[in-house]
Amino acid sequence: MKQEQDDEVVDATRRTRLAAERTYLAWWRSALAAFAVSLGVGKVVPELTSGESVGYELVGAGYALLGIAFIGYGYRRQQVMEQALLDGRFIPFDARAALAFTVAGIVLGVATLVAIVV
């Protein structure tokens, strides 16, 4: 009975660590997507249009900064989560980070809309 319980704990810990690893990789995928959008909006679109490109370049830079933030926060989150696992704790997603990423997404979405319309 004791061995069964130990095996269940090890299995649960393994699954949790693998889920944390997938989450870390998801932060990277989000960052790579933001970098791709950054390149598209900041470099490709201005070359395809004959208008002013400063707005597109600013929006593209914003997406690049968002990608950098995703990588940095994802790494920090992975480190905090690993320590929490070692301590037998759970660390929920920080509401401030969620708010910051939400605001950044809304601002960049509006900026993209303005760059397209103007």
PDB file as gemmi writes it, atoms N, CA and C in Angstrom:
CRYST1    1.000    1.000    1.000  90.00  90.00  90.00 P 1                      
ATOM      1  N   MET A   1       0.823  -1.198   0.000  1.00  0.00           N  
ATOM      2  CA  MET A   1       0.000   0.000   0.000  1.00  0.00           C  
ATOM      3  C   MET A   1       0.870   1.266   0.000  1.00  0.00           C  
ATOM      4  N   LYS A   2       1.911   1.265   0.823  1.00  0.00           N  
ATOM      5  CA  LYS A   2       2.813   2.424   0.912  1.00  0.00           C  
ATOM      6  C   LYS A   2       3.505   2.660  -0.435  1.00  0.00           C  
ATOM      7  N   GLN A   3       3.946   1.587  -1.081  1.00  0.00           N  
ATOM      8  CA  GLN A   3       4.617   1.699  -2.380  1.00  0.00           C  
ATOM      9  C   GLN A   3       3.677   2.291  -3.430  1.00  0.00           C  
ATOM     10  N   GLU A   4       2.414   1.882  -3.406  1.00  0.00           N  
ATOM     11  CA  GLU A   4       1.420   2.419  -4.335  1.00  0.00           C  
ATOM     12  C   GLU A   4       1.247   3.920  -4.158  1.00  0.00           C  
ATOM     13  N   GLN A   5       1.170   4.363  -2.923  1.00  0.00           N  
ATOM     14  CA  GLN A   5       1.017   5.794  -2.640  1.00  0.00           C  
ATOM     15  C   GLN A   5       2.244   6.564  -3.095  1.00  0.00           C  
ATOM     16  N   ASP A   6       3.449   6.007  -2.851  1.00  0.00           N  
ATOM     17  CA  ASP A   6       4.683   6.654  -3.289  1.00  0.00           C  
ATOM     18  C   ASP A   6       4.733   6.762  -4.814  1.00  0.00           C  
ATOM     19  N   ASP A   7       4.317   5.683  -5.487  1.00  0.00           N  
ATOM     20  CA  ASP A   7       4.288   5.691  -6.956  1.00  0.00           C  
ATOM     21  C   ASP A   7       3.321   6.748  -7.481  1.00  0.00           C  
ATOM     22  N   GLU A   8       2.177   6.911  -6.824  1.00  0.00           N  
ATOM     23  CA  GLU A   8       1.198   7.912  -7.239  1.00  0.00           C  
ATOM     24  C   GLU A   8       1.751   9.329  -7.067  1.00  0.00           C  
ATOM     25  N   VAL A   9       2.473   9.564  -5.978  1.00  0.00           N  
ATOM     26  CA  VAL A   9       3.065  10.883  -5.732  1.00  0.00           C  
ATOM     27  C   VAL A   9       4.130  11.179  -6.784  1.00  0.00           C  
ATOM     28  N   VAL A  10       4.976  10.211  -7.072  1.00  0.00           N  
ATOM     29  CA  VAL A  10       6.016  10.390  -8.089  1.00  0.00           C  
ATOM     30  C   VAL A  10       5.384  10.654  -9.447  1.00  0.00           C  
ATOM     31  N   ASP A  11       4.338   9.881  -9.778  1.00  0.00           N  
ATOM     32  CA  ASP A  11       3.669  10.064 -11.061  1.00  0.00           C  
ATOM     33  C   ASP A  11       3.011  11.442 -11.150  1.00  0.00           C  
ATOM     34  N   ALA A  12       2.365  11.878 -10.088  1.00  0.00           N  
ATOM     35  CA  ALA A  12       1.729  13.200 -10.079  1.00  0.00           C  
ATOM     36  C   ALA A  12       2.775  14.309 -10.212  1.00  0.00           C  
ATOM     37  N   THR A  13       3.898  14.140  -9.532  1.00  0.00           N  
ATOM     38  CA  THR A  13       4.976  15.134  -9.628  1.00  0.00           C  
ATOM     39  C   THR A  13       5.533  15.168 -11.046  1.00  0.00           C  
ATOM     40  N   ARG A  14       5.712  14.018 -11.639  1.00  0.00           N  
ATOM     41  CA  ARG A  14       6.227  13.937 -13.015  1.00  0.00           C  
ATOM     42  C   ARG A  14       5.267  14.634 -13.983  1.00  0.00           C  
ATOM     43  N   ARG A  15       3.980  14.375 -13.843  1.00  0.00           N  
ATOM     44  CA  ARG A  15       2.979  15.008 -14.718  1.00  0.00           C  
ATOM     45  C   ARG A  15       2.975  16.524 -14.523  1.00  0.00           C  
ATOM     46  N   THR A  16       3.088  16.946 -13.279  1.00  0.00           N  
ATOM     47  CA  THR A  16       3.089  18.383 -13.003  1.00  0.00           C  
ATOM     48  C   THR A  16       4.315  19.045 -13.607  1.00  0.00           C  
ATOM     49  N   ARG A  17       5.463  18.414 -13.496  1.00  0.00           N  
ATOM     50  CA  ARG A  17       6.688  18.984 -14.078  1.00  0.00           C  
ATOM     51  C   ARG A  17       6.594  19.028 -15.608  1.00  0.00           C  
ATOM     52  N   LEU A  18       6.046  17.984 -16.199  1.00  0.00           N  
ATOM     53  CA  LEU A  18       5.889  17.984 -17.656  1.00  0.00           C  
ATOM     54  C   LEU A  18       4.893  19.058 -18.098  1.00  0.00           C  
ATOM     55  N   ALA A  19       3.835  19.259 -17.337  1.00  0.00           N  
ATOM     56  CA  ALA A  19       2.882  20.328 -17.651  1.00  0.00           C  
ATOM     57  C   ALA A  19       3.560  21.691 -17.535  1.00  0.00           C  
ATOM     58  N   ALA A  20       4.399  21.862 -16.513  1.00  0.00           N  
ATOM     59  CA  ALA A  20       5.126  23.127 -16.351  1.00  0.00           C  
ATOM     60  C   ALA A  20       6.075  23.355 -17.527  1.00  0.00           C  
ATOM     61  N   GLU A  21       6.693  22.274 -18.001  1.00  0.00           N  
ATOM     62  CA  GLU A  21       7.582  22.383 -19.162  1.00  0.00           C  
ATOM     63  C   GLU A  21       6.795  22.790 -20.412  1.00  0.00           C  
ATOM     64  N   ARG A  22       5.630  22.198 -20.618  1.00  0.00           N  
ATOM     65  CA  ARG A  22       4.793  22.567 -21.768  1.00  0.00           C  
ATOM     66  C   ARG A  22       4.354  24.028 -21.667  1.00  0.00           C  
ATOM     67  N   THR A  23       4.062  24.472 -20.458  1.00  0.00           N  
ATOM     68  CA  THR A  23       3.664  25.873 -20.267  1.00  0.00           C  
ATOM     69  C   THR A  23       4.816  26.802 -20.602  1.00  0.00           C  
ATOM     70  N   TYR A  24       6.019  26.445 -20.166  1.00  0.00           N  
ATOM     71  CA  TYR A  24       7.197  27.257 -20.491  1.00  0.00           C  
ATOM     72  C   TYR A  24       7.384  27.347 -22.008  1.00  0.00           C  
ATOM     73  N   LEU A  25       7.227  26.224 -22.682  1.00  0.00           N  
ATOM     74  CA  LEU A  25       7.350  26.231 -24.145  1.00  0.00           C  
ATOM     75  C   LEU A  25       6.230  27.042 -24.797  1.00  0.00           C  
ATOM     76  N   ALA A  26       5.056  27.077 -24.181  1.00  0.00           N  
ATOM     77  CA  ALA A  26       3.961  27.905 -24.702  1.00  0.00           C  
ATOM     78  C   ALA A  26       4.316  29.386 -24.616  1.00  0.00           C  
ATOM     79  N   TRP A  27       5.014  29.787 -23.551  1.00  0.00           N  
ATOM     80  CA  TRP A  27       5.479  31.182 -23.466  1.00  0.00           C  
ATOM     81  C   TRP A  27       6.417  31.478 -24.632  1.00  0.00           C  
ATOM     82  N   TRP A  28       7.290  30.517 -24.961  1.00  0.00           N  
ATOM     83  CA  TRP A  28       8.195  30.702 -26.098  1.00  0.00           C  
ATOM     84  C   TRP A  28       7.424  30.784 -27.419  1.00  0.00           C  
ATOM     85  N   ARG A  29       6.427  29.924 -27.591  1.00  0.00           N  
ATOM     86  CA  ARG A  29       5.633  29.985 -28.829  1.00  0.00           C  
ATOM     87  C   ARG A  29       4.930  31.321 -28.955  1.00  0.00           C  
ATOM     88  N   SER A  30       4.410  31.818 -27.859  1.00  0.00           N  
ATOM     89  CA  SER A  30       3.759  33.138 -27.887  1.00  0.00           C  
ATOM     90  C   SER A  30       4.770  34.219 -28.242  1.00  0.00           C  
ATOM     91  N   ALA A  31       5.961  34.114 -27.688  1.00  0.00           N  
ATOM     92  CA  ALA A  31       7.014  35.092 -27.994  1.00  0.00           C  
ATOM     93  C   ALA A  31       7.392  35.040 -29.473  1.00  0.00           C  
ATOM     94  N   LEU A  32       7.550  33.841 -30.007  1.00  0.00           N  
ATOM     95  CA  LEU A  32       7.903  33.715 -31.424  1.00  0.00           C  
ATOM     96  C   LEU A  32       6.803  34.269 -32.323  1.00  0.00           C  
ATOM     97  N   ALA A  33       5.551  34.053 -31.940  1.00  0.00           N  
ATOM     98  CA  ALA A  33       4.439  34.623 -32.708  1.00  0.00           C  
ATOM     99  C   ALA A  33       4.490  36.149 -32.649  1.00  0.00           C  
ATOM    100  N   ALA A  34       4.769  36.701 -31.471  1.00  0.00           N  
ATOM    101  CA  ALA A  34       4.863  38.158 -31.343  1.00  0.00           C  
ATOM    102  C   ALA A  34       6.023  38.695 -32.187  1.00  0.00           C  
ATOM    103  N   PHE A  35       7.138  37.972 -32.221  1.00  0.00           N  
ATOM    104  CA  PHE A  35       8.271  38.401 -33.056  1.00  0.00           C  
ATOM    105  C   PHE A  35       7.904  38.367 -34.536  1.00  0.00           C  
ATOM    106  N   ALA A  36       7.176  37.347 -34.954  1.00  0.00           N  
ATOM    107  CA  ALA A  36       6.752  37.250 -36.352  1.00  0.00           C  
ATOM    108  C   ALA A  36       5.829  38.409 -36.713  1.00  0.00           C  
ATOM    109  N   VAL A  37       4.885  38.713 -35.830  1.00  0.00           N  
ATOM    110  CA  VAL A  37       3.986  39.850 -36.068  1.00  0.00           C  
ATOM    111  C   VAL A  37       4.802  41.143 -36.097  1.00  0.00           C  
ATOM    112  N   SER A  38       5.766  41.248 -35.196  1.00  0.00           N  
ATOM    113  CA  SER A  38       6.627  42.429 -35.146  1.00  0.00           C  
ATOM    114  C   SER A  38       7.330  42.649 -36.481  1.00  0.00           C  
ATOM    115  N   LEU A  39       7.895  41.589 -36.999  1.00  0.00           N  
ATOM    116  CA  LEU A  39       8.593  41.682 -38.283  1.00  0.00           C  
ATOM    117  C   LEU A  39       7.624  42.023 -39.412  1.00  0.00           C  
ATOM    118  N   GLY A  40       6.461  41.382 -39.402  1.00  0.00           N  
ATOM    119  CA  GLY A  40       5.479  41.652 -40.444  1.00  0.00           C  
ATOM    120  C   GLY A  40       4.968  43.081 -40.413  1.00  0.00           C  
ATOM    121  N   VAL A  41       4.575  43.523 -39.218  1.00  0.00           N  
ATOM    122  CA  VAL A  41       4.013  44.873 -39.096  1.00  0.00           C  
ATOM    123  C   VAL A  41       5.097  45.932 -39.248  1.00  0.00           C  
ATOM    124  N   GLY A  42       6.258  45.696 -38.652  1.00  0.00           N  
ATOM    125  CA  GLY A  42       7.297  46.727 -38.628  1.00  0.00           C  
ATOM    126  C   GLY A  42       8.154  46.821 -39.867  1.00  0.00           C  
ATOM    127  N   LYS A  43       8.273  45.712 -40.634  1.00  0.00           N  
ATOM    128  CA  LYS A  43       9.152  45.732 -41.806  1.00  0.00           C  
ATOM    129  C   LYS A  43       8.453  45.384 -43.108  1.00  0.00           C  
ATOM    130  N   VAL A  44       7.689  44.326 -43.113  1.00  0.00           N  
ATOM    131  CA  VAL A  44       7.083  43.854 -44.368  1.00  0.00           C  
ATOM    132  C   VAL A  44       5.982  44.802 -44.835  1.00  0.00           C  
ATOM    133  N   VAL A  45       5.055  45.129 -43.962  1.00  0.00           N  
ATOM    134  CA  VAL A  45       3.933  45.998 -44.347  1.00  0.00           C  
ATOM    135  C   VAL A  45       4.414  47.365 -44.843  1.00  0.00           C  
ATOM    136  N   PRO A  46       5.342  48.035 -44.138  1.00  0.00           N  
ATOM    137  CA  PRO A  46       5.800  49.330 -44.650  1.00  0.00           C  
ATOM    138  C   PRO A  46       6.410  49.253 -46.058  1.00  0.00           C  
ATOM    139  N   GLU A  47       7.074  48.138 -46.358  1.00  0.00           N  
ATOM    140  CA  GLU A  47       7.657  47.997 -47.692  1.00  0.00           C  
ATOM    141  C   GLU A  47       6.598  47.768 -48.763  1.00  0.00           C  
ATOM    142  N   LEU A  48       5.442  47.238 -48.362  1.00  0.00           N  
ATOM    143  CA  LEU A  48       4.374  46.978 -49.318  1.00  0.00           C  
ATOM    144  C   LEU A  48       3.466  48.186 -49.538  1.00  0.00           C  
ATOM    145  N   THR A  49       3.552  49.148 -48.640  1.00  0.00           N  
ATOM    146  CA  THR A  49       2.714  50.347 -48.755  1.00  0.00           C  
ATOM    147  C   THR A  49       3.576  51.526 -49.186  1.00  0.00           C  
ATOM    148  N   SER A  50       2.942  52.508 -49.726  1.00  0.00           N  
ATOM    149  CA  SER A  50       3.695  53.695 -50.150  1.00  0.00           C  
ATOM    150  C   SER A  50       3.505  54.841 -49.172  1.00  0.00           C  
ATOM    151  N   GLY A  51       2.830  54.580 -48.071  1.00  0.00           N  
ATOM    152  CA  GLY A  51       2.543  55.629 -47.095  1.00  0.00           C  
ATOM    153  C   GLY A  51       3.621  55.738 -46.032  1.00  0.00           C  
ATOM    154  N   GLU A  52       3.288  56.469 -44.986  1.00  0.00           N  
ATOM    155  CA  GLU A  52       4.180  56.668 -43.850  1.00  0.00           C  
ATOM    156  C   GLU A  52       4.383  55.347 -43.110  1.00  0.00           C  
ATOM    157  N   SER A  53       5.625  55.035 -42.749  1.00  0.00           N  
ATOM    158  CA  SER A  53       5.898  53.752 -42.119  1.00  0.00           C  
ATOM    159  C   SER A  53       6.203  53.855 -40.626  1.00  0.00           C  
ATOM    160  N   VAL A  54       6.299  55.066 -40.090  1.00  0.00           N  
ATOM    161  CA  VAL A  54       6.669  55.234 -38.681  1.00  0.00           C  
ATOM    162  C   VAL A  54       5.664  54.549 -37.758  1.00  0.00           C  
ATOM    163  N   GLY A  55       4.377  54.681 -38.025  1.00  0.00           N  
ATOM    164  CA  GLY A  55       3.356  54.038 -37.207  1.00  0.00           C  
ATOM    165  C   GLY A  55       3.502  52.526 -37.190  1.00  0.00           C  
ATOM    166  N   TYR A  56       3.730  51.944 -38.352  1.00  0.00           N  
ATOM    167  CA  TYR A  56       3.919  50.503 -38.446  1.00  0.00           C  
ATOM    168  C   TYR A  56       5.170  50.070 -37.684  1.00  0.00           C  
ATOM    169  N   GLU A  57       6.225  50.856 -37.815  1.00  0.00           N  
ATOM    170  CA  GLU A  57       7.466  50.516 -37.127  1.00  0.00           C  
ATOM    171  C   GLU A  57       7.298  50.572 -35.611  1.00  0.00           C  
ATOM    172  N   LEU A  58       6.556  51.551 -35.120  1.00  0.00           N  
ATOM    173  CA  LEU A  58       6.300  51.648 -33.681  1.00  0.00           C  
ATOM    174  C   LEU A  58       5.474  50.472 -33.180  1.00  0.00           C  
ATOM    175  N   VAL A  59       4.438  50.124 -33.942  1.00  0.00           N  
ATOM    176  CA  VAL A  59       3.614  48.974 -33.559  1.00  0.00           C  
ATOM    177  C   VAL A  59       4.457  47.700 -33.610  1.00  0.00           C  
ATOM    178  N   GLY A  60       5.279  47.564 -34.636  1.00  0.00           N  
ATOM    179  CA  GLY A  60       6.164  46.397 -34.739  1.00  0.00           C  
ATOM    180  C   GLY A  60       7.117  46.313 -33.561  1.00  0.00           C  
ATOM    181  N   ALA A  61       7.664  47.447 -33.155  1.00  0.00           N  
ATOM    182  CA  ALA A  61       8.546  47.464 -31.987  1.00  0.00           C  
ATOM    183  C   ALA A  61       7.784  47.056 -30.729  1.00  0.00           C  
ATOM    184  N   GLY A  62       6.538  47.471 -30.628  1.00  0.00           N  
ATOM    185  CA  GLY A  62       5.716  47.070 -29.477  1.00  0.00           C  
ATOM    186  C   GLY A  62       5.525  45.566 -29.410  1.00  0.00           C  
ATOM    187  N   TYR A  63       5.268  44.946 -30.557  1.00  0.00           N  
ATOM    188  CA  TYR A  63       5.130  43.489 -30.576  1.00  0.00           C  
ATOM    189  C   TYR A  63       6.447  42.808 -30.227  1.00  0.00           C  
ATOM    190  N   ALA A  64       7.563  43.368 -30.665  1.00  0.00           N  
ATOM    191  CA  ALA A  64       8.867  42.802 -30.302  1.00  0.00           C  
ATOM    192  C   ALA A  64       9.082  42.882 -28.792  1.00  0.00           C  
ATOM    193  N   LEU A  65       8.720  44.006 -28.201  1.00  0.00           N  
ATOM    194  CA  LEU A  65       8.837  44.144 -26.746  1.00  0.00           C  
ATOM    195  C   LEU A  65       7.930  43.147 -26.020  1.00  0.00           C  
ATOM    196  N   LEU A  66       6.749  42.927 -26.566  1.00  0.00           N  
ATOM    197  CA  LEU A  66       5.843  41.943 -25.981  1.00  0.00           C  
ATOM    198  C   LEU A  66       6.472  40.546 -26.033  1.00  0.00           C  
ATOM    199  N   GLY A  67       7.091  40.208 -27.152  1.00  0.00           N  
ATOM    200  CA  GLY A  67       7.769  38.916 -27.272  1.00  0.00           C  
ATOM    201  C   GLY A  67       8.888  38.764 -26.262  1.00  0.00           C  
ATOM    202  N   ILE A  68       9.656  39.825 -26.076  1.00  0.00           N  
ATOM    203  CA  ILE A  68      10.724  39.796 -25.075  1.00  0.00           C  
ATOM    204  C   ILE A  68      10.134  39.600 -23.678  1.00  0.00           C  
ATOM    205  N   ALA A  69       9.031  40.283 -23.399  1.00  0.00           N  
ATOM    206  CA  ALA A  69       8.374  40.139 -22.098  1.00  0.00           C  
ATOM    207  C   ALA A  69       7.863  38.709 -21.900  1.00  0.00           C  
ATOM    208  N   PHE A  70       7.323  38.097 -22.948  1.00  0.00           N  
ATOM    209  CA  PHE A  70       6.852  36.716 -22.852  1.00  0.00           C  
ATOM    210  C   PHE A  70       8.004  35.778 -22.471  1.00  0.00           C  
ATOM    211  N   ILE A  71       9.150  35.934 -23.117  1.00  0.00           N  
ATOM    212  CA  ILE A  71      10.285  35.063 -22.818  1.00  0.00           C  
ATOM    213  C   ILE A  71      10.775  35.292 -21.388  1.00  0.00           C  
ATOM    214  N   GLY A  72      10.925  36.548 -21.019  1.00  0.00           N  
ATOM    215  CA  GLY A  72      11.411  36.853 -19.678  1.00  0.00           C  
ATOM    216  C   GLY A  72      10.464  36.378 -18.594  1.00  0.00           C  
ATOM    217  N   TYR A  73       9.179  36.662 -18.760  1.00  0.00           N  
ATOM    218  CA  TYR A  73       8.198  36.246 -17.756  1.00  0.00           C  
ATOM    219  C   TYR A  73       8.063  34.721 -17.734  1.00  0.00           C  
ATOM    220  N   GLY A  74       8.083  34.103 -18.906  1.00  0.00           N  
ATOM    221  CA  GLY A  74       7.978  32.645 -18.964  1.00  0.00           C  
ATOM    222  C   GLY A  74       9.120  31.968 -18.223  1.00  0.00           C  
ATOM    223  N   TYR A  75      10.324  32.505 -18.379  1.00  0.00           N  
ATOM    224  CA  TYR A  75      11.474  31.944 -17.664  1.00  0.00           C  
ATOM    225  C   TYR A  75      11.307  32.130 -16.159  1.00  0.00           C  
ATOM    226  N   ARG A  76      10.935  33.331 -15.764  1.00  0.00           N  
ATOM    227  CA  ARG A  76      10.754  33.606 -14.330  1.00  0.00           C  
ATOM    228  C   ARG A  76       9.651  32.715 -13.748  1.00  0.00           C  
ATOM    229  N   ARG A  77       8.567  32.585 -14.469  1.00  0.00           N  
ATOM    230  CA  ARG A  77       7.445  31.749 -14.019  1.00  0.00           C  
ATOM    231  C   ARG A  77       7.889  30.298 -13.874  1.00  0.00           C  
ATOM    232  N   GLN A  78       8.682  29.801 -14.820  1.00  0.00           N  
ATOM    233  CA  GLN A  78       9.159  28.427 -14.760  1.00  0.00           C  
ATOM    234  C   GLN A  78      10.035  28.224 -13.521  1.00  0.00           C  
ATOM    235  N   GLN A  79      10.898  29.189 -13.227  1.00  0.00           N  
ATOM    236  CA  GLN A  79      11.760  29.081 -12.059  1.00  0.00           C  
ATOM    237  C   GLN A  79      10.954  29.081 -10.755  1.00  0.00           C  
ATOM    238  N   VAL A  80       9.994  29.973 -10.648  1.00  0.00           N  
ATOM    239  CA  VAL A  80       9.152  30.058  -9.449  1.00  0.00           C  
ATOM    240  C   VAL A  80       8.322  28.786  -9.290  1.00  0.00           C  
ATOM    241  N   MET A  81       7.797  28.283 -10.404  1.00  0.00           N  
ATOM    242  CA  MET A  81       6.986  27.066 -10.342  1.00  0.00           C  
ATOM    243  C   MET A  81       7.838  25.869  -9.929  1.00  0.00           C  
ATOM    244  N   GLU A  82       9.043  25.771 -10.428  1.00  0.00           N  
ATOM    245  CA  GLU A  82       9.925  24.661 -10.058  1.00  0.00           C  
ATOM    246  C   GLU A  82      10.231  24.698  -8.559  1.00  0.00           C  
ATOM    247  N   GLN A  83      10.516  25.873  -8.034  1.00  0.00           N  
ATOM    248  CA  GLN A  83      10.777  25.988  -6.602  1.00  0.00           C  
ATOM    249  C   GLN A  83       9.532  25.629  -5.784  1.00  0.00           C  
ATOM    250  N   ALA A  84       8.379  26.061  -6.273  1.00  0.00           N  
ATOM    251  CA  ALA A  84       7.136  25.723  -5.578  1.00  0.00           C  
ATOM    252  C   ALA A  84       6.924  24.211  -5.572  1.00  0.00           C  
ATOM    253  N   LEU A  85       7.227  23.543  -6.677  1.00  0.00           N  
ATOM    254  CA  LEU A  85       7.097  22.085  -6.724  1.00  0.00           C  
ATOM    255  C   LEU A  85       8.030  21.416  -5.719  1.00  0.00           C  
ATOM    256  N   LEU A  86       9.243  21.920  -5.635  1.00  0.00           N  
ATOM    257  CA  LEU A  86      10.195  21.361  -4.672  1.00  0.00           C  
ATOM    258  C   LEU A  86       9.713  21.555  -3.237  1.00  0.00           C  
ATOM    259  N   ASP A  87       9.034  22.665  -3.004  1.00  0.00           N  
ATOM    260  CA  ASP A  87       8.521  22.967  -1.664  1.00  0.00           C  
ATOM    261  C   ASP A  87       7.138  22.366  -1.405  1.00  0.00           C  
ATOM    262  N   GLY A  88       6.548  21.731  -2.421  1.00  0.00           N  
ATOM    263  CA  GLY A  88       5.214  21.159  -2.265  1.00  0.00           C  
ATOM    264  C   GLY A  88       4.107  22.204  -2.265  1.00  0.00           C  
ATOM    265  N   ARG A  89       4.351  23.330  -2.948  1.00  0.00           N  
ATOM    266  CA  ARG A  89       3.369  24.411  -3.003  1.00  0.00           C  
ATOM    267  C   ARG A  89       2.900  24.600  -4.435  1.00  0.00           C  
ATOM    268  N   PHE A  90       1.876  25.421  -4.572  1.00  0.00           N  
ATOM    269  CA  PHE A  90       1.380  25.828  -5.893  1.00  0.00           C  
ATOM    270  C   PHE A  90       1.402  27.338  -5.954  1.00  0.00           C  
ATOM    271  N   ILE A  91       1.853  27.872  -7.063  1.00  0.00           N  
ATOM    272  CA  ILE A  91       1.896  29.315  -7.266  1.00  0.00           C  
ATOM    273  C   ILE A  91       0.935  29.649  -8.413  1.00  0.00           C  
ATOM    274  N   PRO A  92      -0.161  30.346  -8.132  1.00  0.00           N  
ATOM    275  CA  PRO A  92      -1.095  30.704  -9.211  1.00  0.00           C  
ATOM    276  C   PRO A  92      -0.491  31.773 -10.126  1.00  0.00           C  
ATOM    277  N   PHE A  93      -1.060  31.880 -11.293  1.00  0.00           N  
ATOM    278  CA  PHE A  93      -0.641  32.904 -12.255  1.00  0.00           C  
ATOM    279  C   PHE A  93      -0.881  34.272 -11.625  1.00  0.00           C  
ATOM    280  N   ASP A  94       0.128  35.099 -11.657  1.00  0.00           N  
ATOM    281  CA  ASP A  94       0.078  36.423 -11.027  1.00  0.00           C  
ATOM    282  C   ASP A  94      -0.951  37.312 -11.730  1.00  0.00           C  
ATOM    283  N   ALA A  95      -1.900  37.824 -10.976  1.00  0.00           N  
ATOM    284  CA  ALA A  95      -2.954  38.680 -11.538  1.00  0.00           C  
ATOM    285  C   ALA A  95      -2.368  39.942 -12.157  1.00  0.00           C  
ATOM    286  N   ARG A  96      -1.285  40.454 -11.582  1.00  0.00           N  
ATOM    287  CA  ARG A  96      -0.645  41.660 -12.152  1.00  0.00           C  
ATOM    288  C   ARG A  96      -0.048  41.366 -13.524  1.00  0.00           C  
ATOM    289  N   ALA A  97       0.571  40.195 -13.662  1.00  0.00           N  
ATOM    290  CA  ALA A  97       1.130  39.816 -14.965  1.00  0.00           C  
ATOM    291  C   ALA A  97       0.007  39.623 -15.976  1.00  0.00           C  
ATOM    292  N   ALA A  98      -1.074  38.978 -15.554  1.00  0.00           N  
ATOM    293  CA  ALA A  98      -2.216  38.786 -16.453  1.00  0.00           C  
ATOM    294  C   ALA A  98      -2.758  40.136 -16.911  1.00  0.00           C  
ATOM    295  N   LEU A  99      -2.876  41.068 -15.977  1.00  0.00           N  
ATOM    296  CA  LEU A  99      -3.365  42.402 -16.321  1.00  0.00           C  
ATOM    297  C   LEU A  99      -2.393  43.111 -17.264  1.00  0.00           C  
ATOM    298  N   ALA A 100      -1.100  43.022 -16.985  1.00  0.00           N  
ATOM    299  CA  ALA A 100      -0.097  43.679 -17.831  1.00  0.00           C  
ATOM    300  C   ALA A 100      -0.133  43.128 -19.253  1.00  0.00           C  
ATOM    301  N   PHE A 101      -0.196  41.800 -19.390  1.00  0.00           N  
ATOM    302  CA  PHE A 101      -0.249  41.213 -20.730  1.00  0.00           C  
ATOM    303  C   PHE A 101      -1.561  41.543 -21.429  1.00  0.00           C  
ATOM    304  N   THR A 102      -2.644  41.605 -20.682  1.00  0.00           N  
ATOM    305  CA  THR A 102      -3.939  41.981 -21.263  1.00  0.00           C  
ATOM    306  C   THR A 102      -3.904  43.410 -21.773  1.00  0.00           C  
ATOM    307  N   VAL A 103      -3.405  44.317 -20.961  1.00  0.00           N  
ATOM    308  CA  VAL A 103      -3.307  45.728 -21.366  1.00  0.00           C  
ATOM    309  C   VAL A 103      -2.389  45.868 -22.578  1.00  0.00           C  
ATOM    310  N   ALA A 104      -1.249  45.181 -22.554  1.00  0.00           N  
ATOM    311  CA  ALA A 104      -0.327  45.246 -23.694  1.00  0.00           C  
ATOM    312  C   ALA A 104      -0.996  44.740 -24.967  1.00  0.00           C  
ATOM    313  N   GLY A 105      -1.738  43.642 -24.856  1.00  0.00           N  
ATOM    314  CA  GLY A 105      -2.445  43.108 -26.027  1.00  0.00           C  
ATOM    315  C   GLY A 105      -3.498  44.058 -26.558  1.00  0.00           C  
ATOM    316  N   ILE A 106      -4.242  44.684 -25.655  1.00  0.00           N  
ATOM    317  CA  ILE A 106      -5.267  45.632 -26.079  1.00  0.00           C  
ATOM    318  C   ILE A 106      -4.629  46.857 -26.727  1.00  0.00           C  
ATOM    319  N   VAL A 107      -3.587  47.389 -26.098  1.00  0.00           N  
ATOM    320  CA  VAL A 107      -2.904  48.568 -26.653  1.00  0.00           C  
ATOM    321  C   VAL A 107      -2.332  48.250 -28.021  1.00  0.00           C  
ATOM    322  N   LEU A 108      -1.672  47.104 -28.153  1.00  0.00           N  
ATOM    323  CA  LEU A 108      -1.100  46.749 -29.458  1.00  0.00           C  
ATOM    324  C   LEU A 108      -2.185  46.458 -30.484  1.00  0.00           C  
ATOM    325  N   GLY A 109      -3.284  45.861 -30.063  1.00  0.00           N  
ATOM    326  CA  GLY A 109      -4.396  45.636 -30.986  1.00  0.00           C  
ATOM    327  C   GLY A 109      -4.988  46.937 -31.501  1.00  0.00           C  
ATOM    328  N   VAL A 110      -5.197  47.885 -30.609  1.00  0.00           N  
ATOM    329  CA  VAL A 110      -5.714  49.192 -31.008  1.00  0.00           C  
ATOM    330  C   VAL A 110      -4.716  49.924 -31.893  1.00  0.00           C  
ATOM    331  N   ALA A 111      -3.432  49.845 -31.509  1.00  0.00           N  
ATOM    332  CA  ALA A 111      -2.392  50.500 -32.317  1.00  0.00           C  
ATOM    333  C   ALA A 111      -2.328  49.895 -33.721  1.00  0.00           C  
ATOM    334  N   THR A 112      -2.482  48.591 -33.813  1.00  0.00           N  
ATOM    335  CA  THR A 112      -2.501  47.931 -35.119  1.00  0.00           C  
ATOM    336  C   THR A 112      -3.703  48.404 -35.938  1.00  0.00           C  
ATOM    337  N   LEU A 113      -4.852  48.474 -35.298  1.00  0.00           N  
ATOM    338  CA  LEU A 113      -6.051  48.949 -35.970  1.00  0.00           C  
ATOM    339  C   LEU A 113      -5.863  50.382 -36.475  1.00  0.00           C  
ATOM    340  N   VAL A 114      -5.298  51.224 -35.629  1.00  0.00           N  
ATOM    341  CA  VAL A 114      -5.061  52.623 -36.030  1.00  0.00           C  
ATOM    342  C   VAL A 114      -4.071  52.678 -37.196  1.00  0.00           C  
ATOM    343  N   ALA A 115      -3.017  51.881 -37.128  1.00  0.00           N  
ATOM    344  CA  ALA A 115      -2.029  51.894 -38.217  1.00  0.00           C  
ATOM    345  C   ALA A 115      -2.638  51.435 -39.526  1.00  0.00           C  
ATOM    346  N   ILE A 116      -3.559  50.494 -39.449  1.00  0.00           N  
ATOM    347  CA  ILE A 116      -4.213  49.990 -40.675  1.00  0.00           C  
ATOM    348  C   ILE A 116      -5.196  51.011 -41.228  1.00  0.00           C  
ATOM    349  N   VAL A 117      -5.979  51.625 -40.361  1.00  0.00           N  
ATOM    350  CA  VAL A 117      -7.031  52.536 -40.798  1.00  0.00           C  
ATOM    351  C   VAL A 117      -6.471  53.876 -41.259  1.00  0.00           C  
ATOM    352  N   VAL A 118      -5.458  54.357 -40.589  1.00  0.00           N  
ATOM    353  CA  VAL A 118      -4.903  55.689 -40.894  1.00  0.00           C  
ATOM    354  C   VAL A 118      -3.960  55.658 -42.027  1.00  0.00           C  
TER     355      VAL A 118                                                      
END                                                                             
